[in-house]
Amino acid sequence: MKVNYYLITLLVLFSNFSQAESFGACELEVNVSGFAQSVCAKSIVSLDHAGHVEGTVELAVRKFPTEPATERRGQVWLIHGGPGEPGAGFYPLINVFRSAFRGFDLIVPDHRGTGESTRLCPTEESIDSEASYDMANSEWGSCIGSLFENPERTKAFSITNAAHDLAALIEEYREPGEVYVYSVSYGTQLTLRLMQVAQPDLDGVILDGLIPPESMPEWDLSYRTAIVDDVGRSLLDQQSIEQYKKVLNSKTKEWQKVIGRADLRQVMGALLNFPKLRDRIPEIIDELAAGETELLNNTMISLREARHRLMPYPQSQSSLPLVMLISGSENNSRRNLSAETVAAEAKDALFISPLPGLLANVSAPLYDRDEFFGQVPEPLPRTLIIHGTLDPNTPYEGAKAHAALLKKAGKVHFSTVKRGAHFSPLVAPECFVQIASDFVSGDEVPKLCDSSLTRNEDTQLIN
């Protein structure tokens, strides 16, 4: 069966790519300082690369050319996570990638269902809709209805079809020089699926925030609260843990004046993604135990500002319908997960994630996992894994377990970012630049980088 998919992929590259434009002016301009203006292209490919469902999707690609004064070496394709994150999530960090990949054009696609590419709910997720590319509450009913009205189209927005898209785009827009793929989080899952279905000619792959093995369901998204809670608890001594429990069980709950009806445990879980804010957690607990909320209030302001700076463009919003579809179909081993089970499993947690709750009773026609799920691509090109020890999204131990499997398929370098969180260009940019630049230059890649020693807070988009 894999041979058939490989043959299909060859046909995709030469026949299914029914329309491709060269790079030119972008419909949505993005002003990023420090280098040449970006250029864009859009291409039309088959809705279903296996040919079972008729239709097409349009894929958007943006290129940030290398600086004119720099000798060009090739391309680095930047593949975002989610699922549901558009390429625009990389734009505020383009200068970090430029430092890591000197001499490379940066190619940023929006995978199907995200950004300026074809959406699952084209009407509700259009730039001209009520909430632009985001989803307004009033639009969910018609969006969900359309997913069930055409379930075969919905199910075609799968990881495997997205992997075929990426293979076709790399082939179509490949230019002379070296070609690397950098991916983060869900993007690592998509990239590894790419290497199964197509085996494009790459000089290397960089997997940042590597997902746990698909074959190990104990680390899938339905257990995310347990992962977040482990990371959060590791920051606290026993005294802080006991203080925090008292704060959560207090009758006054002074912190509600700052965060309203939100769950304090979920707020604390969100802080784990930003090291500077994460490091305030023990002090926040001390102040809350004393009935004070000033530090929590200041931290919430910083968190909102950081999120705003990470999503300043119209196309920055994640596609929640795609998150729901792919997460429910491929990254949740418990399709019968109930809200009651989610609540019971979070009962004693001090830090929680909203993801398990989103996976309870998913309102979408889910698709079945295919034969690629849980498999290891063979062979792999030269591969670099970058992972933080305090990653609350993709657990460090899960990444190490996955790396052990991938080493059977090729040469794999594993670089640990001590005290690093998720998405190293954002949370540990100096470590990322050092590790990634050494890798593409063919130099010895450091096995360890301490982000607390190199952290430049200005580049984390947090005041």
N, C-alpha and C positions, 0 to 999 in steps of 0.2 A: 504493500500500500504506500509506503514512503517513496518507492520508486515512481509510482504514478504521480504523487504530488510533486516530485522533483521535475518530472516531464511537464506537468502542468505549469510549474513555475517558469520553465524555459519558454513555454508558449506565451505566458503572461508578459514576459519581458519583450517579446517581439511582436505580439499581436493584440493583447488586451489593452495595451497602452494606446488607446484610440486617439488621444489628443494630448500633446505636450507643448507648452509654449516656452520660449527662451526667457531668461530673466529680464525683467524690465521694471517700469515704475510700479510702486505698490499702491493698492487701493486705499489702505490705511497706513499712513505714514507713521514712523516711529523715530523720534529724535533721540539718538544716543550719542553722547559726546565721545571724542577721542579717536574716531576712525571714520572711514568712508561711509556714506549713507547706504542703507540696505537696499536690495533689489528683490523682486518677487516673481514668482511664477505659479501657475495653476495647471494641473493636469487631470484628465478624466480617465478613470480606470473602472474595471468591472466591479459591480457591487459584490459579487461572489466569484472569487477567482477559480473555484472548482467548477463553475458553470451551472450550478443547480438552481440559481435564482437570477432572473433577468434584472437588468438595471445597471446604473453607473453611480459612482460617487466622484466628487471633485476634491482634489487634494491641494492644499496650499503649502507653498515652500517659500521661505525667506532666506536670502543669503547676505551675510555680512562679509564683504570681501576683505582680504588681508590688507594691511596698511600699505599704501603705495611705496613707501621707502623700504619695505621689508621684502626680502626675496621670498617668493611664493614657494611653499613646499607641497601643498595639496589641500585636502578637505578634511574637516572634522564634522560629522553629523551629530547634532545634539538632540537626543530623544528624551522627552519629558515623561513624567510619571503619572500618577493618579490611581487608576485610569481616569481620564477625563481632563488632565492638565494640558493646556495648549502650549505651543512653542513660546508664546509670549511670556511664560513664566521664567524664561531664560533672559529676556531682554534687559532687565535691570542689572544683570550680572555679566553682560557681554564683555566688559573690560577685564573681568576676572578670567574669563575664558580666553580672551585675547592674550593675556599674560601667560597662561598655561600653554597655549597652542600658537606660538609665534610663527608667522609665515603660513598659517593655514586659513583658508576661507572657512567660515562657520556657517553651516547649512542647517536651518531649523525648520523641520516640517511640522505641520499640524496633523497628527494622525486622525484618521476618519472619526467623525463625531466631535471634533474639538476645533477651537479657534475659528479660522476662516475656511476650514474644510466643511464638507457636507455633514449636517447634523442629524442626529436621530429624530429630533422634532424640528424640522426646518422652519416652520412658521413661528413656533414659540421661542426658539433659540436664535432667531434672526436679529441682526443689528437694529432693525426697525421695529422690533416688538416692544411690548410694554416695559420690559426690564433689559432691553438690548440683548446681549449674548447670555445674560443671566436668566433665571426663571422667576417670574412673578408668581405669587400664590394663586392668582386667578388663571394661570396658564397650565397648571399641572393637570387638571382634569382632561383638557383636550389633548395634551401631550401623551398622557398615559393611554387615552383612548386610541390615539393613532398607532401606538406601539402594538396594541392588541388587534387593531383592524388589519394590519399588515405584518403578521408575526414573522414571516419568512424574511422580509426586509430587515426587521429588527434584529433577528438572530444572525444576520450577515455581518453585523458590526462586532465581529469576534476578534480575539487576539490573533488567530491564524490568518484571517483576511487582512488585518492590519499589518502583519508581518510580510505578507505578499506585497502589500502596498509599498512598504519600505524598500523591499528588494527591487521593485520596479523603479522607484524614485532614484535610488542610488545608481542603478544602471543607466537611467535616462540622463541624469545630471552629473554623472562622473566626468571629471576633467583630468588632464594629465597630473601626475604626482601621487603622493601617498594618500590613502583613504582610511580614516579611523571612524569608529562609532563610539561616542560617549553617551551613556544613558544613566538615569537615576530612578530608583524605586521601581514602580511598575514598568518603567522604561527598560529596566534590566530583564524583566520577564519577556517583554516584547522583543528585545534584542536576541535573547536566547532562543525564542521561537523563530525569529528570522534565520538564525544559523541552522535551524533544523529544516525549514521549508525551502531554503534557497541556496545557502552556502555562497554568498557573494564574496568576491575577491577583496579582502580587507587586509590592511597592514597591522591592524590591532583593534581590540575592543576594550573599553574602559567601563566597568560596572561599578557605579557609585551607590551605596546603600542597597546592596544586593538582597533580593528577596530570598526567604528560606526556600529549600527545595519544595517543589509542588507535591512531591511524593510524601511529605511529612505534614499531615493536616493539623497537627498540634500547634503549628505556627501560623495557620491561615488567619484571614481577617476576622473571623468570628471570635477569635481568642485575643484580639488586640488589647482589650482592657488588661488582661493578665500581663502582657508585655510592657505596657505603659506603667502599670503599677510596680513592676519589678525595677524599672529604671528609676522611677520616682523615689521609691523606698531606699534605693542605694545611695541617695543623696543625704539621707537623714540618719542621725544616731537614734538610739532608743528613746532618749528624752524627748527629742523633737517628734518622734512618732506618737508618743503618748500625749504630748501637747496638742498635736494635730487632731488626734481622735477626740479630745475634749472640745476643741474648737468646733468640729463637725457636729458634735452632740449637744452643743450649748443651746440654751433656750433663746438667748438674745440674738445670736447670729448677726452681729454688727456688720459683717462683710456683705450682707444683702443690700446695704445702702450703696455699695459700689457696683456689685454685679447683678443686682435684682434677683430674679427667680432662677438664674442660672445655677447649675450644680458646681459648687466650689471645687469639687474633685476633678471635674472636666476642665475648668479653668486652669487648675494646677497642671493637668496633663498637657494642655496647650503650651504652657510655658516651657516645657521640656524641649521644645523644638528650637528655642532660641537661647544659646548658652548664657548670654549675659543676663537674661531674665531668669533663666533656670537657676542661676547661682544665687538669686535673691530668695529662693523659696524658704530656706531655713529661717531667714530673718523675717519674712512675711508671716510665717507661723508664729514666731515669737511675738510680733506686734499684735496679731489677731488674738493670741492668748491673753494679751494685756488689754484687749478691747479697743485697739487702735487700728486704723485702716489707711493711714496716709501712704505707706509704701505700696500696699495693694492697689490703691487708686493710681499712683504714679506708674506702677507697672502695667496696669490695664491701658493707660494712655499710650505708653511705649509700645505695647502689643498691637494696638489698633493702628498706630502710625507705621509700624513695621509691615503690617499686612497691607496697608494702603500703598506703601512704596513698592511692595512686591507685585501689586496688581494695578498699575497706573493706566493701563491701556484698555480700550473698549473690549478687545478680544482676550483679556487676561483671565476672565472668569472660567472656572472649571465647568465641564458639562456634567451636571448631576445625573441626568438620565443615563449617560454612558457609564458613569461610576456605578450606578445601580445595576445595569445590565451585566457588565463584565465581572464586577465583584461578586454578584450573586451567582453567575454562571460558572466561573472558574476558580474563584478565590474564597469560596465558602463551602466547606465540606459538610455543613449541617443545613441543608435546605429547609428542614422543618424547624429551624430555630425560631423560638417565640420570644415575644417581649418579656414574658414572665421569666424565661430562662436567662435572658440577658440581665434582667434586674437581679436575679438570684446570684449570678456569677459575679456581679459588681457590688454585692451587698457589703462585703468587708474590704473592698479596695479603697485605697487612699487617693489614687490617681486613676481616672477612667478615660476611655476613648468613646466618641459617639459612633464609631463604625459598626460595632456589633448591633446596635439598635437599628441602624439603617439596613442591616441584612435580615432583619426579622420581617417576614411577610412581604417580600419584595414585590412591587407592583409592576412587573414586566414579564413578557414571555421569555423565560430563560432558555438558553441553548445548552446542549449536551457537550461535555468535554470531548475533544477528539483524540486521535491516537498519539498526538504529540505531547499531550499533557503528562507531566511527570517524567519525561524522558530527558536525556542529556545529549546535546548536539555533538556530532562527531564528523569531522574533527573541529576543533576551535582554533582560530588564529591566536597569535600572542595576545594574552588577556591580562588586564590589571583589575584587581578588585580593591576598592577604597571603602573602608567602613569604620564608623565611629563606635567606640566602646559604650557610649551612652545614647545610642540611636533608639528612640522610642517607637519608631515606625517599622523598621526592619531589624529584628534583633541580631545583635552581634554574634551570638552563638549560632543562630540560624544561617548567617552568612558564612561562618566558618564551616558548617556542615555542608553547605552548598559548594563551597570552594573545593572541599575534599572530593566531591563527585566530579566537578569540572576538570580537576587535574588529570583525570583519566583520559580526557579528550584533547589535551594540549598543554602548552606551557602557561602556567597561571602564577602571577605575582599577587601576593596579598599584602596590602599596606594598611596597618592599623592607625587610626587617628585617636590617640588617647584623649578621653573626655569629649570626643567629637559627637555631635548629634547627627541629624539626618540632612543630606544634601550638602556635601562638603564645600562646594564653591560659595555657599551662603554662610555656613556656620564655622568653617575653618579654611578660609580662602588661601592663607599663606601655605598651609599644609597641602592643599589641593594643587596649587600652582607648582610647588616643589615636586610633588609626587608625579603629577600628570606630565609635566614638562620633561622630567627625567625619562619617563616611559616612552614618549614619542621621539625623544632624541636618542634612544637606545642606550642610555646610561644606566648604571645600577640604581634600581628603585629602592628607596628607604623602606624598611619593614615597619618602622614606627615613627610617628610624628606627634608631638605633644601639642595639641591645639591651645592649651592654656598658657603655653610659653610663647606662642607666636601670634596670638589673637590680636587682630586689628579691628576694634569694635566699629570703626567708621564703615568698613566694608560689609558689615552685617546688616546695614540698613536700620540700625537701631540707635537712637540718640542716647 
